[in-house]
Amino acid sequence: MKILRNVFISLLVLVAIVLVIAAISPKTFHAGSEIIIHRNATEVFDKVKYLKNQGEFDPWSRQDPNIQKEYLGEDGTVGFTYTWKSNKVGNGRQVIKQIIEGRRLDIDIYFNDNKQANHSFIEVDSIAPQQSSVRWEIEGCIPFPFNIMNLVYDMDEDFKQGLINLKSTLEK
């Protein structure tokens, strides 16, 4: 009985430590990456502008080949909505908020039915006739106590891999 009590107290202390760390950890996050793609900026932007194309390069869709996708509206226009459901990568929704044609796509992303948007963008800059710089970033909030993941998970690597996938797709 004494052993069970000690185990229970140890678990409570461990949970308390985790909650204290989460309480003082940042509630916001920022992640992203940048890459050079050997294609003209128009061709690159035409690929990233359409959310239906994301499955070809984003690392999350590749983790779950059974991801359920739904689309609402006209892809590549403000207001277009892409919703996904997945047992492996979670559920969410993306809404195109703004398009600066040929240059930037702004998207609001809602994870797991959260009502608070995380803001993402993909920006394409021409640096030579057949060379473009592509930057893909996100920033947002992670609710307590899940914000503790900021300390152990580096989303920059996901965005880097997504851009590597995009580069590979476009440079074939």
Secondary structure, DSSP 8 states (H G I E B T S, - for coil): -HHHHHHHHHHHHHHHHHHHHHHHS-SEEEEEEEEEESS-HHHHHHHHT-GGGGGGT-HHHHH-TT-EEEEES-TTSTT-EEEEE-TTT--EEEEEEEEETTTEEEEEEEETT-SS-EEEEEEEEEEETTEEEEEEEEEEE--TTGGGGGGT--THHHHHHHHHHHHHHHT-
